[in-house]
Amino acid sequence: MTQRNERKWHKSDNPVIRENDLSKVLDILVALDRMVVEHSMHIYNISRRDRFIMREQNQRLHDAVREYLPRLVEPSRGPL
């Protein structure tokens, strides 16, 4: 029986979140949030006008998350 490569499972001593990785994670979270909002509006039978308003508010939230989240998860910064 062959031994497992223990190095593969070793946690890195220098955990660095690359900007590209963070961008991908944010894209996935934003897409999931949009799906939940759209599904909720359909379930609760929200009017067209109110759907437009909710989408605008949701977009502002997504913009704020994209702007501020990278600063919050930056490993070089200490606790806030």
mmCIF file of the N, C-alpha and C atoms, coordinates in Angstrom:
data_MODEL
# 
_entry.id   MODEL 
# 
loop_
_atom_site.group_PDB 
_atom_site.id 
_atom_site.type_symbol 
_atom_site.label_atom_id 
_atom_site.label_alt_id 
_atom_site.label_comp_id 
_atom_site.label_asym_id 
_atom_site.label_entity_id 
_atom_site.label_seq_id 
_atom_site.pdbx_PDB_ins_code 
_atom_site.Cartn_x 
_atom_site.Cartn_y 
_atom_site.Cartn_z 
_atom_site.occupancy 
_atom_site.B_iso_or_equiv 
_atom_site.pdbx_formal_charge 
_atom_site.auth_seq_id 
_atom_site.auth_comp_id 
_atom_site.auth_asym_id 
_atom_site.auth_atom_id 
_atom_site.pdbx_PDB_model_num 
ATOM 1   N N  . MET A 1 1  ? 0.845   -1.164 0.000   1.00 0.00 ? 1  MET A N  1 
ATOM 2   C CA . MET A 1 1  ? 0.000   0.000  0.000   1.00 0.00 ? 1  MET A CA 1 
ATOM 3   C C  . MET A 1 1  ? 0.900   1.240  0.000   1.00 0.00 ? 1  MET A C  1 
ATOM 4   N N  . THR A 1 2  ? 0.553   2.206  -0.817  1.00 0.00 ? 2  THR A N  1 
ATOM 5   C CA . THR A 1 2  ? 1.363   3.419  -0.910  1.00 0.00 ? 2  THR A CA 1 
ATOM 6   C C  . THR A 1 2  ? 0.941   4.409  0.162   1.00 0.00 ? 2  THR A C  1 
ATOM 7   N N  . GLN A 1 3  ? 1.927   5.190  0.623   1.00 0.00 ? 3  GLN A N  1 
ATOM 8   C CA . GLN A 1 3  ? 1.626   6.213  1.625   1.00 0.00 ? 3  GLN A CA 1 
ATOM 9   C C  . GLN A 1 3  ? 1.012   7.428  0.946   1.00 0.00 ? 3  GLN A C  1 
ATOM 10  N N  . ARG A 1 4  ? 0.114   8.046  1.686   1.00 0.00 ? 4  ARG A N  1 
ATOM 11  C CA . ARG A 1 4  ? -0.467  9.279  1.162   1.00 0.00 ? 4  ARG A CA 1 
ATOM 12  C C  . ARG A 1 4  ? 0.560   10.386 1.215   1.00 0.00 ? 4  ARG A C  1 
ATOM 13  N N  . ASN A 1 5  ? 0.438   11.281 0.316   1.00 0.00 ? 5  ASN A N  1 
ATOM 14  C CA . ASN A 1 5  ? 1.333   12.423 0.284   1.00 0.00 ? 5  ASN A CA 1 
ATOM 15  C C  . ASN A 1 5  ? 0.875   13.409 1.352   1.00 0.00 ? 5  ASN A C  1 
ATOM 16  N N  . GLU A 1 6  ? 1.558   13.396 2.496   1.00 0.00 ? 6  GLU A N  1 
ATOM 17  C CA . GLU A 1 6  ? 1.170   14.247 3.616   1.00 0.00 ? 6  GLU A CA 1 
ATOM 18  C C  . GLU A 1 6  ? 1.357   15.726 3.295   1.00 0.00 ? 6  GLU A C  1 
ATOM 19  N N  . ARG A 1 7  ? 2.313   16.041 2.454   1.00 0.00 ? 7  ARG A N  1 
ATOM 20  C CA . ARG A 1 7  ? 2.565   17.439 2.092   1.00 0.00 ? 7  ARG A CA 1 
ATOM 21  C C  . ARG A 1 7  ? 1.346   18.062 1.419   1.00 0.00 ? 7  ARG A C  1 
ATOM 22  N N  . LYS A 1 8  ? 0.624   17.251 0.664   1.00 0.00 ? 8  LYS A N  1 
ATOM 23  C CA . LYS A 1 8  ? -0.553  17.748 -0.042  1.00 0.00 ? 8  LYS A CA 1 
ATOM 24  C C  . LYS A 1 8  ? -1.598  18.287 0.945   1.00 0.00 ? 8  LYS A C  1 
ATOM 25  N N  . TRP A 1 9  ? -1.702  17.682 2.103   1.00 0.00 ? 9  TRP A N  1 
ATOM 26  C CA . TRP A 1 9  ? -2.724  18.066 3.069   1.00 0.00 ? 9  TRP A CA 1 
ATOM 27  C C  . TRP A 1 9  ? -2.209  19.070 4.086   1.00 0.00 ? 9  TRP A C  1 
ATOM 28  N N  . HIS A 1 10 ? -0.944  19.409 4.014   1.00 0.00 ? 10 HIS A N  1 
ATOM 29  C CA . HIS A 1 10 ? -0.340  20.339 4.962   1.00 0.00 ? 10 HIS A CA 1 
ATOM 30  C C  . HIS A 1 10 ? -0.848  21.751 4.702   1.00 0.00 ? 10 HIS A C  1 
ATOM 31  N N  . LYS A 1 11 ? -1.237  22.426 5.756   1.00 0.00 ? 11 LYS A N  1 
ATOM 32  C CA . LYS A 1 11 ? -1.699  23.799 5.613   1.00 0.00 ? 11 LYS A CA 1 
ATOM 33  C C  . LYS A 1 11 ? -0.509  24.707 5.355   1.00 0.00 ? 11 LYS A C  1 
ATOM 34  N N  . SER A 1 12 ? -0.657  25.590 4.430   1.00 0.00 ? 12 SER A N  1 
ATOM 35  C CA . SER A 1 12 ? 0.423   26.492 4.060   1.00 0.00 ? 12 SER A CA 1 
ATOM 36  C C  . SER A 1 12 ? 0.782   27.409 5.219   1.00 0.00 ? 12 SER A C  1 
ATOM 37  N N  . ASP A 1 13 ? 2.100   27.663 5.372   1.00 0.00 ? 13 ASP A N  1 
ATOM 38  C CA . ASP A 1 13 ? 2.558   28.585 6.408   1.00 0.00 ? 13 ASP A CA 1 
ATOM 39  C C  . ASP A 1 13 ? 2.273   30.036 6.040   1.00 0.00 ? 13 ASP A C  1 
ATOM 40  N N  . ASN A 1 14 ? 2.071   30.285 4.771   1.00 0.00 ? 14 ASN A N  1 
ATOM 41  C CA . ASN A 1 14 ? 1.843   31.639 4.284   1.00 0.00 ? 14 ASN A CA 1 
ATOM 42  C C  . ASN A 1 14 ? 0.523   31.688 3.513   1.00 0.00 ? 14 ASN A C  1 
ATOM 43  N N  . PRO A 1 15 ? -0.607  31.712 4.245   1.00 0.00 ? 15 PRO A N  1 
ATOM 44  C CA . PRO A 1 15 ? -1.896  31.718 3.534   1.00 0.00 ? 15 PRO A CA 1 
ATOM 45  C C  . PRO A 1 15 ? -2.128  33.075 2.862   1.00 0.00 ? 15 PRO A C  1 
ATOM 46  N N  . VAL A 1 16 ? -2.096  33.078 1.570   1.00 0.00 ? 16 VAL A N  1 
ATOM 47  C CA . VAL A 1 16 ? -2.290  34.306 0.808   1.00 0.00 ? 16 VAL A CA 1 
ATOM 48  C C  . VAL A 1 16 ? -3.539  34.139 -0.048  1.00 0.00 ? 16 VAL A C  1 
ATOM 49  N N  . ILE A 1 17 ? -4.430  35.076 0.093   1.00 0.00 ? 17 ILE A N  1 
ATOM 50  C CA . ILE A 1 17 ? -5.628  35.075 -0.740  1.00 0.00 ? 17 ILE A CA 1 
ATOM 51  C C  . ILE A 1 17 ? -5.311  35.924 -1.954  1.00 0.00 ? 17 ILE A C  1 
ATOM 52  N N  . ARG A 1 18 ? -5.254  35.268 -3.079  1.00 0.00 ? 18 ARG A N  1 
ATOM 53  C CA . ARG A 1 18 ? -4.963  36.008 -4.296  1.00 0.00 ? 18 ARG A CA 1 
ATOM 54  C C  . ARG A 1 18 ? -6.189  36.794 -4.725  1.00 0.00 ? 18 ARG A C  1 
ATOM 55  N N  . GLU A 1 19 ? -5.941  37.941 -5.321  1.00 0.00 ? 19 GLU A N  1 
ATOM 56  C CA . GLU A 1 19 ? -7.027  38.810 -5.752  1.00 0.00 ? 19 GLU A CA 1 
ATOM 57  C C  . GLU A 1 19 ? -7.933  38.096 -6.746  1.00 0.00 ? 19 GLU A C  1 
ATOM 58  N N  . ASN A 1 20 ? -7.352  37.284 -7.615  1.00 0.00 ? 20 ASN A N  1 
ATOM 59  C CA . ASN A 1 20 ? -8.123  36.552 -8.603  1.00 0.00 ? 20 ASN A CA 1 
ATOM 60  C C  . ASN A 1 20 ? -9.060  35.550 -7.925  1.00 0.00 ? 20 ASN A C  1 
ATOM 61  N N  . ASP A 1 21 ? -8.560  34.856 -6.896  1.00 0.00 ? 21 ASP A N  1 
ATOM 62  C CA . ASP A 1 21 ? -9.382  33.893 -6.164  1.00 0.00 ? 21 ASP A CA 1 
ATOM 63  C C  . ASP A 1 21 ? -10.539 34.592 -5.461  1.00 0.00 ? 21 ASP A C  1 
ATOM 64  N N  . LEU A 1 22 ? -10.242 35.722 -4.836  1.00 0.00 ? 22 LEU A N  1 
ATOM 65  C CA . LEU A 1 22 ? -11.275 36.470 -4.137  1.00 0.00 ? 22 LEU A CA 1 
ATOM 66  C C  . LEU A 1 22 ? -12.343 36.965 -5.117  1.00 0.00 ? 22 LEU A C  1 
ATOM 67  N N  . SER A 1 23 ? -11.906 37.382 -6.280  1.00 0.00 ? 23 SER A N  1 
ATOM 68  C CA . SER A 1 23 ? -12.842 37.839 -7.296  1.00 0.00 ? 23 SER A CA 1 
ATOM 69  C C  . SER A 1 23 ? -13.782 36.714 -7.729  1.00 0.00 ? 23 SER A C  1 
ATOM 70  N N  . LYS A 1 24 ? -13.242 35.521 -7.886  1.00 0.00 ? 24 LYS A N  1 
ATOM 71  C CA . LYS A 1 24 ? -14.078 34.372 -8.267  1.00 0.00 ? 24 LYS A CA 1 
ATOM 72  C C  . LYS A 1 24 ? -15.091 34.043 -7.179  1.00 0.00 ? 24 LYS A C  1 
ATOM 73  N N  . VAL A 1 25 ? -14.638 34.068 -5.931  1.00 0.00 ? 25 VAL A N  1 
ATOM 74  C CA . VAL A 1 25 ? -15.540 33.784 -4.809  1.00 0.00 ? 25 VAL A CA 1 
ATOM 75  C C  . VAL A 1 25 ? -16.651 34.831 -4.758  1.00 0.00 ? 25 VAL A C  1 
ATOM 76  N N  . LEU A 1 26 ? -16.295 36.100 -4.925  1.00 0.00 ? 26 LEU A N  1 
ATOM 77  C CA . LEU A 1 26 ? -17.309 37.163 -4.914  1.00 0.00 ? 26 LEU A CA 1 
ATOM 78  C C  . LEU A 1 26 ? -18.304 36.990 -6.052  1.00 0.00 ? 26 LEU A C  1 
ATOM 79  N N  . ASP A 1 27 ? -17.822 36.618 -7.234  1.00 0.00 ? 27 ASP A N  1 
ATOM 80  C CA . ASP A 1 27 ? -18.723 36.387 -8.370  1.00 0.00 ? 27 ASP A CA 1 
ATOM 81  C C  . ASP A 1 27 ? -19.727 35.290 -8.059  1.00 0.00 ? 27 ASP A C  1 
ATOM 82  N N  . ILE A 1 28 ? -19.261 34.224 -7.432  1.00 0.00 ? 28 ILE A N  1 
ATOM 83  C CA . ILE A 1 28 ? -20.148 33.107 -7.080  1.00 0.00 ? 28 ILE A CA 1 
ATOM 84  C C  . ILE A 1 28 ? -21.168 33.544 -6.030  1.00 0.00 ? 28 ILE A C  1 
ATOM 85  N N  . LEU A 1 29 ? -20.713 34.255 -5.003  1.00 0.00 ? 29 LEU A N  1 
ATOM 86  C CA . LEU A 1 29 ? -21.634 34.710 -3.952  1.00 0.00 ? 29 LEU A CA 1 
ATOM 87  C C  . LEU A 1 29 ? -22.675 35.685 -4.488  1.00 0.00 ? 29 LEU A C  1 
ATOM 88  N N  . VAL A 1 30 ? -22.255 36.586 -5.370  1.00 0.00 ? 30 VAL A N  1 
ATOM 89  C CA . VAL A 1 30 ? -23.185 37.551 -5.958  1.00 0.00 ? 30 VAL A CA 1 
ATOM 90  C C  . VAL A 1 30 ? -24.219 36.824 -6.816  1.00 0.00 ? 30 VAL A C  1 
ATOM 91  N N  . ALA A 1 31 ? -23.774 35.852 -7.594  1.00 0.00 ? 31 ALA A N  1 
ATOM 92  C CA . ALA A 1 31 ? -24.707 35.088 -8.427  1.00 0.00 ? 31 ALA A CA 1 
ATOM 93  C C  . ALA A 1 31 ? -25.714 34.327 -7.569  1.00 0.00 ? 31 ALA A C  1 
ATOM 94  N N  . LEU A 1 32 ? -25.249 33.714 -6.490  1.00 0.00 ? 32 LEU A N  1 
ATOM 95  C CA . LEU A 1 32 ? -26.168 33.004 -5.597  1.00 0.00 ? 32 LEU A CA 1 
ATOM 96  C C  . LEU A 1 32 ? -27.162 33.959 -4.947  1.00 0.00 ? 32 LEU A C  1 
ATOM 97  N N  . ASP A 1 33 ? -26.683 35.119 -4.532  1.00 0.00 ? 33 ASP A N  1 
ATOM 98  C CA . ASP A 1 33 ? -27.567 36.104 -3.919  1.00 0.00 ? 33 ASP A CA 1 
ATOM 99  C C  . ASP A 1 33 ? -28.633 36.569 -4.913  1.00 0.00 ? 33 ASP A C  1 
ATOM 100 N N  . ARG A 1 34 ? -28.220 36.818 -6.148  1.00 0.00 ? 34 ARG A N  1 
ATOM 101 C CA . ARG A 1 34 ? -29.201 37.230 -7.166  1.00 0.00 ? 34 ARG A CA 1 
ATOM 102 C C  . ARG A 1 34 ? -30.263 36.159 -7.383  1.00 0.00 ? 34 ARG A C  1 
ATOM 103 N N  . MET A 1 35 ? -29.823 34.886 -7.404  1.00 0.00 ? 35 MET A N  1 
ATOM 104 C CA . MET A 1 35 ? -30.781 33.800 -7.597  1.00 0.00 ? 35 MET A CA 1 
ATOM 105 C C  . MET A 1 35 ? -31.787 33.752 -6.447  1.00 0.00 ? 35 MET A C  1 
ATOM 106 N N  . VAL A 1 36 ? -31.290 33.926 -5.232  1.00 0.00 ? 36 VAL A N  1 
ATOM 107 C CA . VAL A 1 36 ? -32.186 33.899 -4.062  1.00 0.00 ? 36 VAL A CA 1 
ATOM 108 C C  . VAL A 1 36 ? -33.173 35.056 -4.121  1.00 0.00 ? 36 VAL A C  1 
ATOM 109 N N  . VAL A 1 37 ? -32.691 36.244 -4.457  1.00 0.00 ? 37 VAL A N  1 
ATOM 110 C CA . VAL A 1 37 ? -33.571 37.420 -4.534  1.00 0.00 ? 37 VAL A CA 1 
ATOM 111 C C  . VAL A 1 37 ? -34.624 37.230 -5.628  1.00 0.00 ? 37 VAL A C  1 
ATOM 112 N N  . GLU A 1 38 ? -34.193 36.788 -6.804  1.00 0.00 ? 38 GLU A N  1 
ATOM 113 C CA . GLU A 1 38 ? -35.145 36.586 -7.899  1.00 0.00 ? 38 GLU A CA 1 
ATOM 114 C C  . GLU A 1 38 ? -36.185 35.525 -7.538  1.00 0.00 ? 38 GLU A C  1 
ATOM 115 N N  . HIS A 1 39 ? -35.734 34.447 -6.930  1.00 0.00 ? 39 HIS A N  1 
ATOM 116 C CA . HIS A 1 39 ? -36.651 33.379 -6.536  1.00 0.00 ? 39 HIS A CA 1 
ATOM 117 C C  . HIS A 1 39 ? -37.638 33.879 -5.474  1.00 0.00 ? 39 HIS A C  1 
ATOM 118 N N  . SER A 1 40 ? -37.133 34.648 -4.518  1.00 0.00 ? 40 SER A N  1 
ATOM 119 C CA . SER A 1 40 ? -38.006 35.188 -3.466  1.00 0.00 ? 40 SER A CA 1 
ATOM 120 C C  . SER A 1 40 ? -39.058 36.129 -4.048  1.00 0.00 ? 40 SER A C  1 
ATOM 121 N N  . MET A 1 41 ? -38.647 36.970 -5.005  1.00 0.00 ? 41 MET A N  1 
ATOM 122 C CA . MET A 1 41 ? -39.611 37.893 -5.613  1.00 0.00 ? 41 MET A CA 1 
ATOM 123 C C  . MET A 1 41 ? -40.698 37.120 -6.354  1.00 0.00 ? 41 MET A C  1 
ATOM 124 N N  . HIS A 1 42 ? -40.306 36.018 -6.962  1.00 0.00 ? 42 HIS A N  1 
ATOM 125 C CA . HIS A 1 42 ? -41.292 35.192 -7.673  1.00 0.00 ? 42 HIS A CA 1 
ATOM 126 C C  . HIS A 1 42 ? -42.247 34.515 -6.688  1.00 0.00 ? 42 HIS A C  1 
ATOM 127 N N  . ILE A 1 43 ? -41.700 33.971 -5.625  1.00 0.00 ? 43 ILE A N  1 
ATOM 128 C CA . ILE A 1 43 ? -42.530 33.276 -4.622  1.00 0.00 ? 43 ILE A CA 1 
ATOM 129 C C  . ILE A 1 43 ? -43.537 34.234 -3.992  1.00 0.00 ? 43 ILE A C  1 
ATOM 130 N N  . TYR A 1 44 ? -43.085 35.438 -3.642  1.00 0.00 ? 44 TYR A N  1 
ATOM 131 C CA . TYR A 1 44 ? -43.953 36.394 -2.948  1.00 0.00 ? 44 TYR A CA 1 
ATOM 132 C C  . TYR A 1 44 ? -44.735 37.288 -3.901  1.00 0.00 ? 44 TYR A C  1 
ATOM 133 N N  . ASN A 1 45 ? -44.626 37.015 -5.195  1.00 0.00 ? 45 ASN A N  1 
ATOM 134 C CA . ASN A 1 45 ? -45.422 37.704 -6.207  1.00 0.00 ? 45 ASN A CA 1 
ATOM 135 C C  . ASN A 1 45 ? -45.282 39.232 -6.092  1.00 0.00 ? 45 ASN A C  1 
ATOM 136 N N  . ILE A 1 46 ? -44.036 39.685 -6.114  1.00 0.00 ? 46 ILE A N  1 
ATOM 137 C CA . ILE A 1 46 ? -43.726 41.113 -6.022  1.00 0.00 ? 46 ILE A CA 1 
ATOM 138 C C  . ILE A 1 46 ? -44.076 41.799 -7.343  1.00 0.00 ? 46 ILE A C  1 
ATOM 139 N N  . SER A 1 47 ? -44.609 43.005 -7.264  1.00 0.00 ? 47 SER A N  1 
ATOM 140 C CA . SER A 1 47 ? -44.976 43.739 -8.479  1.00 0.00 ? 47 SER A CA 1 
ATOM 141 C C  . SER A 1 47 ? -43.729 44.108 -9.285  1.00 0.00 ? 47 SER A C  1 
ATOM 142 N N  . ARG A 1 48 ? -43.933 44.406 -10.578 1.00 0.00 ? 48 ARG A N  1 
ATOM 143 C CA . ARG A 1 48 ? -42.812 44.759 -11.456 1.00 0.00 ? 48 ARG A CA 1 
ATOM 144 C C  . ARG A 1 48 ? -42.049 45.980 -10.943 1.00 0.00 ? 48 ARG A C  1 
ATOM 145 N N  . ARG A 1 49 ? -42.786 46.974 -10.518 1.00 0.00 ? 49 ARG A N  1 
ATOM 146 C CA . ARG A 1 49 ? -42.153 48.196 -10.024 1.00 0.00 ? 49 ARG A CA 1 
ATOM 147 C C  . ARG A 1 49 ? -41.293 47.906 -8.800  1.00 0.00 ? 49 ARG A C  1 
ATOM 148 N N  . ASP A 1 50 ? -41.835 47.131 -7.870  1.00 0.00 ? 50 ASP A N  1 
ATOM 149 C CA . ASP A 1 50 ? -41.082 46.783 -6.666  1.00 0.00 ? 50 ASP A CA 1 
ATOM 150 C C  . ASP A 1 50 ? -39.898 45.877 -6.984  1.00 0.00 ? 50 ASP A C  1 
ATOM 151 N N  . ARG A 1 51 ? -40.030 45.007 -7.978  1.00 0.00 ? 51 ARG A N  1 
ATOM 152 C CA . ARG A 1 51 ? -38.903 44.154 -8.387  1.00 0.00 ? 51 ARG A CA 1 
ATOM 153 C C  . ARG A 1 51 ? -37.753 45.013 -8.898  1.00 0.00 ? 51 ARG A C  1 
ATOM 154 N N  . PHE A 1 52 ? -38.086 46.036 -9.670  1.00 0.00 ? 52 PHE A N  1 
ATOM 155 C CA . PHE A 1 52 ? -37.062 46.932 -10.196 1.00 0.00 ? 52 PHE A CA 1 
ATOM 156 C C  . PHE A 1 52 ? -36.320 47.616 -9.047  1.00 0.00 ? 52 PHE A C  1 
ATOM 157 N N  . ILE A 1 53 ? -37.067 48.082 -8.058  1.00 0.00 ? 53 ILE A N  1 
ATOM 158 C CA . ILE A 1 53 ? -36.473 48.744 -6.894  1.00 0.00 ? 53 ILE A CA 1 
ATOM 159 C C  . ILE A 1 53 ? -35.596 47.765 -6.119  1.00 0.00 ? 53 ILE A C  1 
ATOM 160 N N  . MET A 1 54 ? -36.075 46.541 -5.913  1.00 0.00 ? 54 MET A N  1 
ATOM 161 C CA . MET A 1 54 ? -35.296 45.542 -5.179  1.00 0.00 ? 54 MET A CA 1 
ATOM 162 C C  . MET A 1 54 ? -34.010 45.192 -5.917  1.00 0.00 ? 54 MET A C  1 
ATOM 163 N N  . ARG A 1 55 ? -34.074 45.089 -7.244  1.00 0.00 ? 55 ARG A N  1 
ATOM 164 C CA . ARG A 1 55 ? -32.868 44.789 -8.023  1.00 0.00 ? 55 ARG A CA 1 
ATOM 165 C C  . ARG A 1 55 ? -31.841 45.914 -7.898  1.00 0.00 ? 55 ARG A C  1 
ATOM 166 N N  . GLU A 1 56 ? -32.315 47.159 -7.915  1.00 0.00 ? 56 GLU A N  1 
ATOM 167 C CA . GLU A 1 56 ? -31.398 48.297 -7.745  1.00 0.00 ? 56 GLU A CA 1 
ATOM 168 C C  . GLU A 1 56 ? -30.731 48.258 -6.375  1.00 0.00 ? 56 GLU A C  1 
ATOM 169 N N  . GLN A 1 57 ? -31.515 47.998 -5.332  1.00 0.00 ? 57 GLN A N  1 
ATOM 170 C CA . GLN A 1 57 ? -30.960 47.928 -3.983  1.00 0.00 ? 57 GLN A CA 1 
ATOM 171 C C  . GLN A 1 57 ? -29.968 46.783 -3.862  1.00 0.00 ? 57 GLN A C  1 
ATOM 172 N N  . ASN A 1 58 ? -30.306 45.659 -4.467  1.00 0.00 ? 58 ASN A N  1 
ATOM 173 C CA . ASN A 1 58 ? -29.426 44.499 -4.429  1.00 0.00 ? 58 ASN A CA 1 
ATOM 174 C C  . ASN A 1 58 ? -28.119 44.796 -5.166  1.00 0.00 ? 58 ASN A C  1 
ATOM 175 N N  . GLN A 1 59 ? -28.189 45.520 -6.262  1.00 0.00 ? 59 GLN A N  1 
ATOM 176 C CA . GLN A 1 59 ? -26.986 45.870 -7.010  1.00 0.00 ? 59 GLN A CA 1 
ATOM 177 C C  . GLN A 1 59 ? -26.088 46.801 -6.195  1.00 0.00 ? 59 GLN A C  1 
ATOM 178 N N  . ARG A 1 60 ? -26.699 47.738 -5.472  1.00 0.00 ? 60 ARG A N  1 
ATOM 179 C CA . ARG A 1 60 ? -25.905 48.620 -4.611  1.00 0.00 ? 60 ARG A CA 1 
ATOM 180 C C  . ARG A 1 60 ? -25.204 47.827 -3.508  1.00 0.00 ? 60 ARG A C  1 
ATOM 181 N N  . LEU A 1 61 ? -25.913 46.849 -2.958  1.00 0.00 ? 61 LEU A N  1 
ATOM 182 C CA . LEU A 1 61 ? -25.308 45.981 -1.953  1.00 0.00 ? 61 LEU A CA 1 
ATOM 183 C C  . LEU A 1 61 ? -24.124 45.223 -2.549  1.00 0.00 ? 61 LEU A C  1 
ATOM 184 N N  . HIS A 1 62 ? -24.295 44.670 -3.733  1.00 0.00 ? 62 HIS A N  1 
ATOM 185 C CA . HIS A 1 62 ? -23.212 43.921 -4.384  1.00 0.00 ? 62 HIS A CA 1 
ATOM 186 C C  . HIS A 1 62 ? -22.018 44.823 -4.670  1.00 0.00 ? 62 HIS A C  1 
ATOM 187 N N  . ASP A 1 63 ? -22.277 46.040 -5.092  1.00 0.00 ? 63 ASP A N  1 
ATOM 188 C CA . ASP A 1 63 ? -21.188 46.982 -5.356  1.00 0.00 ? 63 ASP A CA 1 
ATOM 189 C C  . ASP A 1 63 ? -20.403 47.287 -4.075  1.00 0.00 ? 63 ASP A C  1 
ATOM 190 N N  . ALA A 1 64 ? -21.120 47.472 -2.975  1.00 0.00 ? 64 ALA A N  1 
ATOM 191 C CA . ALA A 1 64 ? -20.467 47.749 -1.697  1.00 0.00 ? 64 ALA A CA 1 
ATOM 192 C C  . ALA A 1 64 ? -19.636 46.549 -1.240  1.00 0.00 ? 64 ALA A C  1 
ATOM 193 N N  . VAL A 1 65 ? -20.166 45.353 -1.416  1.00 0.00 ? 65 VAL A N  1 
ATOM 194 C CA . VAL A 1 65 ? -19.427 44.146 -1.033  1.00 0.00 ? 65 VAL A CA 1 
ATOM 195 C C  . VAL A 1 65 ? -18.154 44.032 -1.858  1.00 0.00 ? 65 VAL A C  1 
ATOM 196 N N  . ARG A 1 66 ? -18.250 44.274 -3.152  1.00 0.00 ? 66 ARG A N  1 
ATOM 197 C CA . ARG A 1 66 ? -17.067 44.195 -4.018  1.00 0.00 ? 66 ARG A CA 1 
ATOM 198 C C  . ARG A 1 66 ? -16.019 45.246 -3.621  1.00 0.00 ? 66 ARG A C  1 
ATOM 199 N N  . GLU A 1 67 ? -16.471 46.375 -3.149  1.00 0.00 ? 67 GLU A N  1 
ATOM 200 C CA . GLU A 1 67 ? -15.536 47.438 -2.786  1.00 0.00 ? 67 GLU A CA 1 
ATOM 201 C C  . GLU A 1 67 ? -14.861 47.179 -1.437  1.00 0.00 ? 67 GLU A C  1 
ATOM 202 N N  . TYR A 1 68 ? -15.629 46.759 -0.433  1.00 0.00 ? 68 TYR A N  1 
ATOM 203 C CA . TYR A 1 68 ? -15.104 46.689 0.922   1.00 0.00 ? 68 TYR A CA 1 
ATOM 204 C C  . TYR A 1 68 ? -14.637 45.311 1.372   1.00 0.00 ? 68 TYR A C  1 
ATOM 205 N N  . LEU A 1 69 ? -15.178 44.238 0.839   1.00 0.00 ? 69 LEU A N  1 
ATOM 206 C CA . LEU A 1 69 ? -14.801 42.909 1.304   1.00 0.00 ? 69 LEU A CA 1 
ATOM 207 C C  . LEU A 1 69 ? -13.325 42.592 1.089   1.00 0.00 ? 69 LEU A C  1 
ATOM 208 N N  . PRO A 1 70 ? -12.727 42.915 -0.051  1.00 0.00 ? 70 PRO A N  1 
ATOM 209 C CA . PRO A 1 70 ? -11.291 42.607 -0.201  1.00 0.00 ? 70 PRO A CA 1 
ATOM 210 C C  . PRO A 1 70 ? -10.422 43.237 0.888   1.00 0.00 ? 70 PRO A C  1 
ATOM 211 N N  . ARG A 1 71 ? -10.775 44.419 1.337   1.00 0.00 ? 71 ARG A N  1 
ATOM 212 C CA . ARG A 1 71 ? -10.009 45.070 2.407   1.00 0.00 ? 71 ARG A CA 1 
ATOM 213 C C  . ARG A 1 71 ? -10.185 44.348 3.730   1.00 0.00 ? 71 ARG A C  1 
ATOM 214 N N  . LEU A 1 72 ? -11.376 43.785 3.961   1.00 0.00 ? 72 LEU A N  1 
ATOM 215 C CA . LEU A 1 72 ? -11.641 43.110 5.224   1.00 0.00 ? 72 LEU A CA 1 
ATOM 216 C C  . LEU A 1 72 ? -10.936 41.768 5.321   1.00 0.00 ? 72 LEU A C  1 
ATOM 217 N N  . VAL A 1 73 ? -10.756 41.075 4.208   1.00 0.00 ? 73 VAL A N  1 
ATOM 218 C CA . VAL A 1 73 ? -10.141 39.755 4.243   1.00 0.00 ? 73 VAL A CA 1 
ATOM 219 C C  . VAL A 1 73 ? -8.653  39.800 3.909   1.00 0.00 ? 73 VAL A C  1 
ATOM 220 N N  . GLU A 1 74 ? -8.112  40.977 3.710   1.00 0.00 ? 74 GLU A N  1 
ATOM 221 C CA . GLU A 1 74 ? -6.690  41.109 3.401   1.00 0.00 ? 74 GLU A CA 1 
ATOM 222 C C  . GLU A 1 74 ? -5.870  40.595 4.579   1.00 0.00 ? 74 GLU A C  1 
ATOM 223 N N  . PRO A 1 75 ? -5.006  39.582 4.358   1.00 0.00 ? 75 PRO A N  1 
ATOM 224 C CA . PRO A 1 75 ? -4.297  38.958 5.482   1.00 0.00 ? 75 PRO A CA 1 
ATOM 225 C C  . PRO A 1 75 ? -3.265  39.863 6.146   1.00 0.00 ? 75 PRO A C  1 
ATOM 226 N N  . SER A 1 76 ? -2.754  40.870 5.462   1.00 0.00 ? 76 SER A N  1 
ATOM 227 C CA . SER A 1 76 ? -1.702  41.696 6.048   1.00 0.00 ? 76 SER A CA 1 
ATOM 228 C C  . SER A 1 76 ? -2.238  42.698 7.069   1.00 0.00 ? 76 SER A C  1 
ATOM 229 N N  . ARG A 1 77 ? -3.527  42.948 7.048   1.00 0.00 ? 77 ARG A N  1 
ATOM 230 C CA . ARG A 1 77 ? -4.112  43.890 8.007   1.00 0.00 ? 77 ARG A CA 1 
ATOM 231 C C  . ARG A 1 77 ? -4.413  43.184 9.307   1.00 0.00 ? 77 ARG A C  1 
ATOM 232 N N  . GLY A 1 78 ? -4.277  43.905 10.376  1.00 0.00 ? 78 GLY A N  1 
ATOM 233 C CA . GLY A 1 78 ? -4.611  43.369 11.690  1.00 0.00 ? 78 GLY A CA 1 
ATOM 234 C C  . GLY A 1 78 ? -6.110  43.444 11.909  1.00 0.00 ? 78 GLY A C  1 
ATOM 235 N N  . PRO A 1 79 ? -6.554  43.066 13.091  1.00 0.00 ? 79 PRO A N  1 
ATOM 236 C CA . PRO A 1 79 ? -7.990  43.152 13.395  1.00 0.00 ? 79 PRO A CA 1 
ATOM 237 C C  . PRO A 1 79 ? -8.462  44.600 13.351  1.00 0.00 ? 79 PRO A C  1 
ATOM 238 N N  . LEU A 1 80 ? -9.701  44.779 12.971  1.00 0.00 ? 80 LEU A N  1 
ATOM 239 C CA . LEU A 1 80 ? -10.271 46.130 12.874  1.00 0.00 ? 80 LEU A CA 1 
ATOM 240 C C  . LEU A 1 80 ? -10.523 46.738 14.225  1.00 0.00 ? 80 LEU A C  1 
# 
